């Protein structure tokens, strides 16, 4: 099983935001799990924990 996480913002050479899939408004996708004060490592740790639960893998 592979997991791919991406985060992108598409901008034209002039700096104009291109939106997502033809959208013209800046509205994102609400997360299933919100991690307050996430600066990277915090969110990754929560993601690993959730993936382990989904896969039924205990921490060894």
PQR file with spaces between the fields and no chain letter, atoms N, CA, C, O and H, PARSE charges and radii, in Angstrom:
ATOM       1  N    UNK     1       0.845   -1.172    0.000 -0.4000 1.5000
ATOM       2  CA   UNK     1       0.000    0.000    0.000 -0.0000 2.0000
ATOM       3  C    UNK     1       0.888    1.231    0.000  0.5500 1.7000
ATOM       4  O    UNK     1       1.879    1.284    0.729 -0.5500 1.4000
ATOM       5  N    UNK     2       0.541    2.222   -0.811 -0.4000 1.5000
ATOM       6  CA   UNK     2       1.285    3.473   -0.872 -0.0000 2.0000
ATOM       7  C    UNK     2       0.369    4.614   -0.448  0.5500 1.7000
ATOM       8  O    UNK     2      -0.840    4.583   -0.677 -0.5500 1.4000
ATOM       9  H    UNK     2      -0.263    2.180   -1.403  0.4000 1.0000
ATOM      10  N    UNK     3       0.962    5.601    0.161 -0.4000 1.5000
ATOM      11  CA   UNK     3       0.247    6.805    0.550 -0.0000 2.0000
ATOM      12  C    UNK     3       0.994    7.990   -0.044  0.5500 1.7000
ATOM      13  O    UNK     3       2.215    8.090    0.074 -0.5500 1.4000
ATOM      14  H    UNK     3       1.944    5.626    0.346  0.4000 1.0000
ATOM      15  N    UNK     4       0.263    8.868   -0.669 -0.4000 1.5000
ATOM      16  CA   UNK     4       0.877   10.054   -1.249 -0.0000 2.0000
ATOM      17  C    UNK     4       0.165   11.275   -0.695  0.5500 1.7000
ATOM      18  O    UNK     4      -1.061   11.365   -0.755 -0.5500 1.4000
ATOM      19  H    UNK     4      -0.729    8.786   -0.765  0.4000 1.0000
ATOM      20  N    UNK     5       0.922   12.201   -0.163 -0.4000 1.5000
ATOM      21  CA   UNK     5       0.368   13.434    0.376 -0.0000 2.0000
ATOM      22  C    UNK     5       0.932   14.581   -0.443  0.5500 1.7000
ATOM      23  O    UNK     5       2.144   14.690   -0.625 -0.5500 1.4000
ATOM      24  H    UNK     5       1.918   12.128   -0.115  0.4000 1.0000
ATOM      25  N    UNK     6       0.052   15.428   -0.930 -0.4000 1.5000
ATOM      26  CA   UNK     6       0.507   16.568   -1.710 -0.0000 2.0000
ATOM      27  C    UNK     6      -0.166   17.837   -1.220  0.5500 1.7000
ATOM      28  O    UNK     6      -1.252   17.803   -0.640 -0.5500 1.4000
ATOM      29  H    UNK     6      -0.933   15.340   -0.782  0.4000 1.0000
ATOM      30  N    UNK     7       0.483   18.927   -1.459 -0.4000 1.5000
ATOM      31  CA   UNK     7      -0.070   20.233   -1.125 -0.0000 2.0000
ATOM      32  C    UNK     7       0.495   21.210   -2.145  0.5500 1.7000
ATOM      33  O    UNK     7       1.704   21.437   -2.174 -0.5500 1.4000
ATOM      34  H    UNK     7       1.365   18.955   -1.931  0.4000 1.0000
ATOM      35  N    UNK     8      -0.357   21.792   -2.982 -0.4000 1.5000
ATOM      36  CA   UNK     8       0.135   22.696   -4.005 -0.0000 2.0000
ATOM      37  C    UNK     8      -0.796   23.890   -4.158  0.5500 1.7000
ATOM      38  O    UNK     8      -1.976   23.835   -3.812 -0.5500 1.4000
ATOM      39  H    UNK     8      -1.340   21.607   -2.958  0.4000 1.0000
ATOM      40  N    UNK     9      -0.246   24.938   -4.672 -0.4000 1.5000
ATOM      41  CA   UNK     9      -0.991   26.125   -5.067 -0.0000 2.0000
ATOM      42  C    UNK     9      -0.473   26.480   -6.456  0.5500 1.7000
ATOM      43  O    UNK     9       0.733   26.631   -6.650 -0.5500 1.4000
ATOM      44  H    UNK     9       0.712   24.982   -4.953  0.4000 1.0000
ATOM      45  N    UNK    10      -1.369   26.612   -7.409 -0.4000 1.5000
ATOM      46  CA   UNK    10      -0.960   26.891   -8.781 -0.0000 2.0000
ATOM      47  C    UNK    10      -1.111   28.376   -9.079  0.5500 1.7000
ATOM      48  O    UNK    10      -2.178   28.959   -8.888 -0.5500 1.4000
ATOM      49  H    UNK    10      -2.349   26.489   -7.251  0.4000 1.0000
ATOM      50  N    UNK    11      -0.028   28.972   -9.548 -0.4000 1.5000
ATOM      51  CA   UNK    11      -0.023   30.389   -9.887 -0.0000 2.0000
ATOM      52  C    UNK    11       0.493   30.566  -11.309  0.5500 1.7000
ATOM      53  O    UNK    11       1.368   29.826  -11.758 -0.5500 1.4000
ATOM      54  H    UNK    11       0.838   28.499   -9.703  0.4000 1.0000
ATOM      55  N    UNK    12      -0.055   31.554  -12.016 -0.4000 1.5000
ATOM      56  CA   UNK    12       0.427   31.912  -13.344 -0.0000 2.0000
ATOM      57  C    UNK    12       1.744   32.671  -13.182  0.5500 1.7000
ATOM      58  O    UNK    12       2.055   33.139  -12.086 -0.5500 1.4000
ATOM      59  H    UNK    12      -0.766   32.156  -11.652  0.4000 1.0000
ATOM      60  N    UNK    13       2.526   32.799  -14.267 -0.4000 1.5000
ATOM      61  CA   UNK    13       3.801   33.524  -14.167 -0.0000 2.0000
ATOM      62  C    UNK    13       3.653   34.939  -13.605  0.5500 1.7000
ATOM      63  O    UNK    13       4.579   35.458  -12.982 -0.5500 1.4000
ATOM      64  H    UNK    13       2.274   32.419  -15.157  0.4000 1.0000
ATOM      65  N    UNK    14       2.501   35.557  -13.820 -0.4000 1.5000
ATOM      66  CA   UNK    14       2.269   36.908  -13.306 -0.0000 2.0000
ATOM      67  C    UNK    14       1.852   36.933  -11.847  0.5500 1.7000
ATOM      68  O    UNK    14       1.670   38.008  -11.276 -0.5500 1.4000
ATOM      69  H    UNK    14       1.748   35.135  -14.326  0.4000 1.0000
ATOM      70  N    UNK    15       1.696   35.755  -11.228 -0.4000 1.5000
ATOM      71  CA   UNK    15       1.336   35.688   -9.825 -0.0000 2.0000
ATOM      72  C    UNK    15      -0.140   35.467   -9.559  0.5500 1.7000
ATOM      73  O    UNK    15      -0.548   35.380   -8.401 -0.5500 1.4000
ATOM      74  H    UNK    15       1.844   34.882  -11.692  0.4000 1.0000
ATOM      75  N    UNK    16      -0.968   35.373  -10.626 -0.4000 1.5000
ATOM      76  CA   UNK    16      -2.399   35.162  -10.444 -0.0000 2.0000
ATOM      77  C    UNK    16      -2.655   33.729  -10.005  0.5500 1.7000
ATOM      78  O    UNK    16      -2.089   32.790  -10.565 -0.5500 1.4000
ATOM      79  H    UNK    16      -0.636   35.444  -11.567  0.4000 1.0000
ATOM      80  N    UNK    17      -3.518   33.563   -8.992 -0.4000 1.5000
ATOM      81  CA   UNK    17      -3.880   32.236   -8.517 -0.0000 2.0000
ATOM      82  C    UNK    17      -4.807   31.588   -9.529  0.5500 1.7000
ATOM      83  O    UNK    17      -5.778   32.209   -9.962 -0.5500 1.4000
ATOM      84  H    UNK    17      -3.978   34.326   -8.537  0.4000 1.0000
ATOM      85  N    UNK    18      -4.523   30.346   -9.915 -0.4000 1.5000
ATOM      86  CA   UNK    18      -5.297   29.662  -10.950 -0.0000 2.0000
ATOM      87  C    UNK    18      -6.452   28.853  -10.394  0.5500 1.7000
ATOM      88  O    UNK    18      -7.259   28.338  -11.168 -0.5500 1.4000
ATOM      89  H    UNK    18      -3.735   29.842   -9.563  0.4000 1.0000
ATOM      90  N    UNK    19      -6.561   28.726   -9.111 -0.4000 1.5000
ATOM      91  CA   UNK    19      -7.662   27.958   -8.541 -0.0000 2.0000
ATOM      92  C    UNK    19      -7.376   26.460   -8.597  0.5500 1.7000
ATOM      93  O    UNK    19      -6.282   26.030   -8.961 -0.5500 1.4000
ATOM      94  H    UNK    19      -5.906   29.145   -8.481  0.4000 1.0000
ATOM      95  N    UNK    20      -8.370   25.696   -8.234 -0.4000 1.5000
ATOM      96  CA   UNK    20      -8.253   24.245   -8.249 -0.0000 2.0000
ATOM      97  C    UNK    20      -9.336   23.678   -9.149  0.5500 1.7000
ATOM      98  O    UNK    20     -10.523   23.915   -8.925 -0.5500 1.4000
ATOM      99  H    UNK    20      -9.259   26.046   -7.938  0.4000 1.0000
ATOM     100  N    UNK    21      -8.938   22.944  -10.150 -0.4000 1.5000
ATOM     101  CA   UNK    21      -9.878   22.274  -11.055 -0.0000 2.0000
ATOM     102  C    UNK    21     -10.905   23.247  -11.622  0.5500 1.7000
ATOM     103  O    UNK    21     -12.091   22.923  -11.687 -0.5500 1.4000
ATOM     104  H    UNK    21      -7.973   22.751  -10.332  0.4000 1.0000
ATOM     105  N    UNK    22     -10.477   24.404  -12.021 -0.4000 1.5000
ATOM     106  CA   UNK    22     -11.379   25.355  -12.649 -0.0000 2.0000
ATOM     107  C    UNK    22     -12.107   26.270  -11.682  0.5500 1.7000
ATOM     108  O    UNK    22     -12.827   27.170  -12.115 -0.5500 1.4000
ATOM     109  H    UNK    22      -9.513   24.668  -11.968  0.4000 1.0000
ATOM     110  N    UNK    23     -11.938   26.063  -10.386 -0.4000 1.5000
ATOM     111  CA   UNK    23     -12.595   26.957   -9.435 -0.0000 2.0000
ATOM     112  C    UNK    23     -11.926   28.319   -9.471  0.5500 1.7000
ATOM     113  O    UNK    23     -10.735   28.430   -9.757 -0.5500 1.4000
ATOM     114  H    UNK    23     -11.353   25.332  -10.034  0.4000 1.0000
ATOM     115  N    UNK    24     -12.693   29.339   -9.181 -0.4000 1.5000
ATOM     116  CA   UNK    24     -12.136   30.683   -9.150 -0.0000 2.0000
ATOM     117  C    UNK    24     -12.105   31.249   -7.738  0.5500 1.7000
ATOM     118  O    UNK    24     -11.595   32.350   -7.532 -0.5500 1.4000
ATOM     119  H    UNK    24     -13.661   29.248   -8.948  0.4000 1.0000
ATOM     120  N    UNK    25     -12.642   30.517   -6.756 -0.4000 1.5000
ATOM     121  CA   UNK    25     -12.629   30.960   -5.374 -0.0000 2.0000
ATOM     122  C    UNK    25     -11.594   30.169   -4.586  0.5500 1.7000
ATOM     123  O    UNK    25     -11.325   29.006   -4.888 -0.5500 1.4000
ATOM     124  H    UNK    25     -13.057   29.623   -6.924  0.4000 1.0000
ATOM     125  N    UNK    26     -11.026   30.802   -3.588 -0.4000 1.5000
ATOM     126  CA   UNK    26     -10.036   30.149   -2.741 -0.0000 2.0000
ATOM     127  C    UNK    26     -10.746   29.427   -1.601  0.5500 1.7000
ATOM     128  O    UNK    26     -10.816   29.940   -0.484 -0.5500 1.4000
ATOM     129  H    UNK    26     -11.245   31.747   -3.343  0.4000 1.0000
ATOM     130  N    UNK    27     -11.262   28.259   -1.879 -0.4000 1.5000
ATOM     131  CA   UNK    27     -11.882   27.459   -0.823 -0.0000 2.0000
ATOM     132  C    UNK    27     -11.224   26.094   -0.830  0.5500 1.7000
ATOM     133  O    UNK    27     -11.070   25.463   -1.876 -0.5500 1.4000
ATOM     134  H    UNK    27     -11.205   27.842   -2.786  0.4000 1.0000
ATOM     135  N    UNK    28     -10.848   25.663    0.325 -0.4000 1.5000
ATOM     136  CA   UNK    28     -10.123   24.402    0.427 -0.0000 2.0000
ATOM     137  C    UNK    28     -11.026   23.245    0.789  0.5500 1.7000
ATOM     138  O    UNK    28     -12.252   23.357    0.760 -0.5500 1.4000
ATOM     139  H    UNK    28     -10.972   26.175    1.175  0.4000 1.0000
ATOM     140  N    UNK    29     -10.414   22.153    1.123 -0.4000 1.5000
ATOM     141  CA   UNK    29     -11.121   20.949    1.543 -0.0000 2.0000
ATOM     142  C    UNK    29     -10.990   20.858    3.055  0.5500 1.7000
ATOM     143  O    UNK    29      -9.888   20.937    3.597 -0.5500 1.4000
ATOM     144  H    UNK    29      -9.418   22.062    1.147  0.4000 1.0000
ATOM     145  N    UNK    30     -12.110   20.694    3.726 -0.4000 1.5000
ATOM     146  CA   UNK    30     -12.074   20.576    5.184 -0.0000 2.0000
ATOM     147  C    UNK    30     -11.411   19.252    5.562  0.5500 1.7000
ATOM     148  O    UNK    30     -11.761   18.207    5.015 -0.5500 1.4000
ATOM     149  H    UNK    30     -13.005   20.631    3.286  0.4000 1.0000
ATOM     150  N    UNK    31     -10.460   19.290    6.490 -0.4000 1.5000
ATOM     151  CA   UNK    31      -9.775   18.061    6.885 -0.0000 2.0000
ATOM     152  C    UNK    31     -10.672   17.148    7.718  0.5500 1.7000
ATOM     153  O    UNK    31     -11.549   17.622    8.440 -0.5500 1.4000
ATOM     154  H    UNK    31     -10.176   20.139    6.935  0.4000 1.0000
ATOM     155  N    UNK    32     -10.453   15.849    7.614 -0.4000 1.5000
ATOM     156  CA   UNK    32     -11.153   14.891    8.466 -0.0000 2.0000
ATOM     157  C    UNK    32     -10.644   14.974    9.890  0.5500 1.7000
ATOM     158  O    UNK    32     -11.402   14.804   10.845 -0.5500 1.4000
ATOM     159  H    UNK    32      -9.741   15.464    7.027  0.4000 1.0000
ATOM     160  N    UNK    33      -9.352   15.237   10.026 -0.4000 1.5000
ATOM     161  CA   UNK    33      -8.722   15.352   11.343 -0.0000 2.0000
ATOM     162  C    UNK    33      -7.929   16.659   11.348  0.5500 1.7000
ATOM     163  O    UNK    33      -7.037   16.858   10.523 -0.5500 1.4000
ATOM     164  H    UNK    33      -8.736   15.375    9.250  0.4000 1.0000
ATOM     165  N    UNK    34      -8.263   17.540   12.281 -0.4000 1.5000
ATOM     166  CA   UNK    34      -7.584   18.826   12.388 -0.0000 2.0000
ATOM     167  C    UNK    34      -6.513   18.735   13.471  0.5500 1.7000
ATOM     168  O    UNK    34      -6.778   18.258   14.575 -0.5500 1.4000
ATOM     169  H    UNK    34      -8.988   17.378   12.951  0.4000 1.0000
ATOM     170  N    UNK    35      -5.309   19.193   13.154 -0.4000 1.5000
ATOM     171  CA   UNK    35      -4.200   19.186   14.112 -0.0000 2.0000
ATOM     172  C    UNK    35      -3.858   20.648   14.423  0.5500 1.7000
ATOM     173  O    UNK    35      -3.255   21.332   13.596 -0.5500 1.4000
ATOM     174  H    UNK    35      -5.094   19.581   12.258  0.4000 1.0000
ATOM     175  N    UNK    36      -4.245   21.133   15.626 -0.4000 1.5000
ATOM     176  CA   UNK    36      -3.941   22.514   15.971 -0.0000 2.0000
ATOM     177  C    UNK    36      -2.427   22.760   16.015  0.5500 1.7000
ATOM     178  O    UNK    36      -1.656   21.879   16.395 -0.5500 1.4000
ATOM     179  H    UNK    36      -4.735   20.577   16.297  0.4000 1.0000
ATOM     180  N    UNK    37      -2.027   23.939   15.630 -0.4000 1.5000
ATOM     181  CA   UNK    37      -0.611   24.340   15.650 -0.0000 2.0000
ATOM     182  C    UNK    37       0.282   23.381   14.879  0.5500 1.7000
ATOM     183  O    UNK    37       1.405   23.100   15.297 -0.5500 1.4000
ATOM     184  H    UNK    37      -2.653   24.654   15.321  0.4000 1.0000
ATOM     185  N    UNK    38      -0.216   22.876   13.749 -0.4000 1.5000
ATOM     186  CA   UNK    38       0.560   21.947   12.922 -0.0000 2.0000
ATOM     187  C    UNK    38       1.581   22.727   12.097  0.5500 1.7000
ATOM     188  O    UNK    38       1.216   23.592   11.300 -0.5500 1.4000
ATOM     189  H    UNK    38      -1.128   23.105   13.409  0.4000 1.0000
ATOM     190  N    UNK    39       2.844   22.419   12.292 -0.4000 1.5000
ATOM     191  CA   UNK    39       3.919   23.028   11.512 -0.0000 2.0000
ATOM     192  C    UNK    39       4.704   21.954   10.757  0.5500 1.7000
ATOM     193  O    UNK    39       5.822   22.210   10.309 -0.5500 1.4000
ATOM     194  H    UNK    39       3.141   21.717   12.939  0.4000 1.0000
ATOM     195  N    UNK    40       4.140   20.774   10.615 -0.4000 1.5000
ATOM     196  CA   UNK    40       4.790   19.692    9.890 -0.0000 2.0000
ATOM     197  C    UNK    40       4.916   18.429   10.710  0.5500 1.7000
ATOM     198  O    UNK    40       4.188   17.465   10.473 -0.5500 1.4000
ATOM     199  H    UNK    40       3.232   20.567   10.979  0.4000 1.0000
ATOM     200  N    UNK    41       5.835   18.412   11.682 -0.4000 1.5000
ATOM     201  CA   UNK    41       6.032   17.180   12.456 -0.0000 2.0000
ATOM     202  C    UNK    41       4.788   16.751   13.235  0.5500 1.7000
ATOM     203  O    UNK    41       4.516   15.558   13.371 -0.5500 1.4000
ATOM     204  H    UNK    41       6.427   19.195   11.874  0.4000 1.0000
ATOM     205  N    UNK    42       4.033   17.729   13.746 -0.4000 1.5000
ATOM     206  CA   UNK    42       2.830   17.403   14.516 -0.0000 2.0000
ATOM     207  C    UNK    42       1.803   16.686   13.641  0.5500 1.7000
ATOM     208  O    UNK    42       1.241   15.665   14.040 -0.5500 1.4000
ATOM     209  H    UNK    42       4.253   18.699   13.636  0.4000 1.0000
ATOM     210  N    UNK    43       1.569   17.213   12.478 -0.4000 1.5000
ATOM     211  CA   UNK    43       0.618   16.599   11.553 -0.0000 2.0000
ATOM     212  C    UNK    43       1.077   15.240   11.058  0.5500 1.7000
ATOM     213  O    UNK    43       0.268   14.328   10.886 -0.5500 1.4000
ATOM     214  H    UNK    43       2.025   18.042   12.154  0.4000 1.0000
ATOM     215  N    UNK    44       2.377   15.105   10.831 -0.4000 1.5000
ATOM     216  CA   UNK    44       2.921   13.830   10.375 -0.0000 2.0000
ATOM     217  C    UNK    44       2.724   12.756   11.440  0.5500 1.7000
ATOM     218  O    UNK    44       2.353   11.626   11.122 -0.5500 1.4000
ATOM     219  H    UNK    44       3.034   15.845   10.971  0.4000 1.0000
ATOM     220  N    UNK    45       2.969   13.103   12.697 -0.4000 1.5000
ATOM     221  CA   UNK    45       2.798   12.137   13.785 -0.0000 2.0000
ATOM     222  C    UNK    45       1.346   11.676   13.884  0.5500 1.7000
ATOM     223  O    UNK    45       1.084   10.492   14.095 -0.5500 1.4000
ATOM     224  H    UNK    45       3.270   14.021   12.955  0.4000 1.0000
ATOM     225  N    UNK    46       0.406   12.601   13.733 -0.4000 1.5000
ATOM     226  CA   UNK    46      -1.017   12.245   13.768 -0.0000 2.0000
ATOM     227  C    UNK    46      -1.365   11.374   12.562  0.5500 1.7000
ATOM     228  O    UNK    46      -2.123   10.413   12.691 -0.5500 1.4000
ATOM     229  H    UNK    46       0.618   13.563   13.562  0.4000 1.0000
ATOM     230  N    UNK    47      -0.819   11.706   11.394 -0.4000 1.5000
ATOM     231  CA   UNK    47      -1.091   10.928   10.183 -0.0000 2.0000
ATOM     232  C    UNK    47      -0.604    9.488   10.336  0.5500 1.7000
ATOM     233  O    UNK    47      -1.304    8.551    9.954 -0.5500 1.4000
ATOM     234  H    UNK    47      -0.204   12.487   11.289  0.4000 1.0000
ATOM     235  N    UNK    48       0.591    9.312   10.893 -0.4000 1.5000
ATOM     236  CA   UNK    48       1.134    7.967   11.107 -0.0000 2.0000
ATOM     237  C    UNK    48       0.227    7.187   12.051  0.5500 1.7000
ATOM     238  O    UNK    48      -0.068    6.018   11.802 -0.5500 1.4000
ATOM     239  H    UNK    48       1.160   10.074   11.203  0.4000 1.0000
ATOM     240  N    UNK    49      -0.212    7.818   13.123 -0.4000 1.5000
ATOM     241  CA   UNK    49      -1.098    7.168   14.094 -0.0000 2.0000
ATOM     242  C    UNK    49      -2.407    6.732   13.432  0.5500 1.7000
ATOM     243  O    UNK    49      -2.876    5.617   13.658 -0.5500 1.4000
ATOM     244  H    UNK    49       0.028    8.768   13.325  0.4000 1.0000
ATOM     245  N    UNK    50      -2.994    7.608   12.618 -0.4000 1.5000
ATOM     246  CA   UNK    50      -4.254    7.296   11.946 -0.0000 2.0000
ATOM     247  C    UNK    50      -4.074    6.183   10.906  0.5500 1.7000
ATOM     248  O    UNK    50      -4.933    5.312   10.772 -0.5500 1.4000
ATOM     249  H    UNK    50      -2.613    8.515   12.435  0.4000 1.0000
ATOM     250  N    UNK    51      -2.967    6.215   10.179 -0.4000 1.5000
ATOM     251  CA   UNK    51      -2.700    5.162    9.193 -0.0000 2.0000
ATOM     252  C    UNK    51      -2.535    3.805    9.872  0.5500 1.7000
ATOM     253  O    UNK    51      -3.025    2.791    9.376 -0.5500 1.4000
ATOM     254  H    UNK    51      -2.268    6.922   10.288  0.4000 1.0000
ATOM     255  N    UNK    52      -1.852    3.795   10.995 -0.4000 1.5000
ATOM     256  CA   UNK    52      -1.699    2.542   11.756 -0.0000 2.0000
ATOM     257  C    UNK    52      -3.054    1.995   12.161  0.5500 1.7000
ATOM     258  O    UNK    52      -3.294    0.790   12.075 -0.5500 1.4000
ATOM     259  H    UNK    52      -1.454    4.619   11.398  0.4000 1.0000
ATOM     260  N    UNK    53      -3.954    2.892   12.612 -0.4000 1.5000
ATOM     261  CA   UNK    53      -5.304    2.450   12.987 -0.0000 2.0000
ATOM     262  C    UNK    53      -6.041    1.876   11.791  0.5500 1.7000
ATOM     263  O    UNK    53      -6.684    0.832   11.904 -0.5500 1.4000
ATOM     264  H    UNK    53      -3.758    3.870   12.682  0.4000 1.0000
ATOM     265  N    UNK    54      -5.957    2.543   10.645 -0.4000 1.5000
ATOM     266  CA   UNK    54      -6.634    2.086    9.425 -0.0000 2.0000
ATOM     267  C    UNK    54      -6.122    0.725    8.963  0.5500 1.7000
ATOM     268  O    UNK    54      -6.893   -0.112    8.493 -0.5500 1.4000
ATOM     269  H    UNK    54      -5.435    3.390   10.553  0.4000 1.0000
ATOM     270  N    UNK    55      -4.810    0.511    9.104 -0.4000 1.5000
ATOM     271  CA   UNK    55      -4.202   -0.727    8.638 -0.0000 2.0000
ATOM     272  C    UNK    55      -4.228   -1.830    9.692  0.5500 1.7000
ATOM     273  O    UNK    55      -3.893   -2.980    9.406 -0.5500 1.4000
ATOM     274  H    UNK    55      -4.184    1.190    9.486  0.4000 1.0000
ATOM     275  N    UNK    56      -4.628   -1.472   10.914 -0.4000 1.5000
ATOM     276  CA   UNK    56      -4.652   -2.467   11.981 -0.0000 2.0000
ATOM     277  C    UNK    56      -3.265   -2.881   12.423  0.5500 1.7000
ATOM     278  O    UNK    56      -3.046   -4.024   12.827 -0.5500 1.4000
ATOM     279  H    UNK    56      -4.899   -0.538   11.146  0.4000 1.0000
ATOM     280  N    UNK    57      -2.331   -1.950   12.346 -0.4000 1.5000
ATOM     281  CA   UNK    57      -0.939   -2.228   12.710 -0.0000 2.0000
ATOM     282  C    UNK    57      -0.684   -1.628   14.085  0.5500 1.7000
ATOM     283  O    UNK    57      -0.947   -0.448   14.315 -0.5500 1.4000
ATOM     284  H    UNK    57      -2.509   -1.022   12.019  0.4000 1.0000
ATOM     285  N    UNK    58      -0.177   -2.436   14.985 -0.4000 1.5000
ATOM     286  CA   UNK    58       0.147   -1.924   16.316 -0.0000 2.0000
ATOM     287  C    UNK    58       1.547   -1.332   16.297  0.5500 1.7000
ATOM     288  O    UNK    58       2.390   -1.724   15.491 -0.5500 1.4000
ATOM     289  H    UNK    58       0.037   -3.395   14.799  0.4000 1.0000
ATOM     290  N    UNK    59       1.780   -0.393   17.186 -0.4000 1.5000
ATOM     291  CA   UNK    59       3.106    0.235   17.280 -0.0000 2.0000
ATOM     292  C    UNK    59       4.082   -0.775   17.874  0.5500 1.7000
ATOM     293  O    UNK    59       3.886   -1.264   18.986 -0.5500 1.4000
ATOM     294  H    UNK    59       1.095   -0.074   17.841  0.4000 1.0000
ATOM     295  N    UNK    60       5.156   -1.086   17.104 -0.4000 1.5000
ATOM     296  CA   UNK    60       6.145   -2.060   17.600 -0.0000 2.0000
ATOM     297  C    UNK    60       7.478   -1.425   17.783  0.5500 1.7000
ATOM     298  O    UNK    60       8.429   -2.091   18.192 -0.5500 1.4000
ATOM     299  H    UNK    60       5.315   -0.689   16.200  0.4000 1.0000
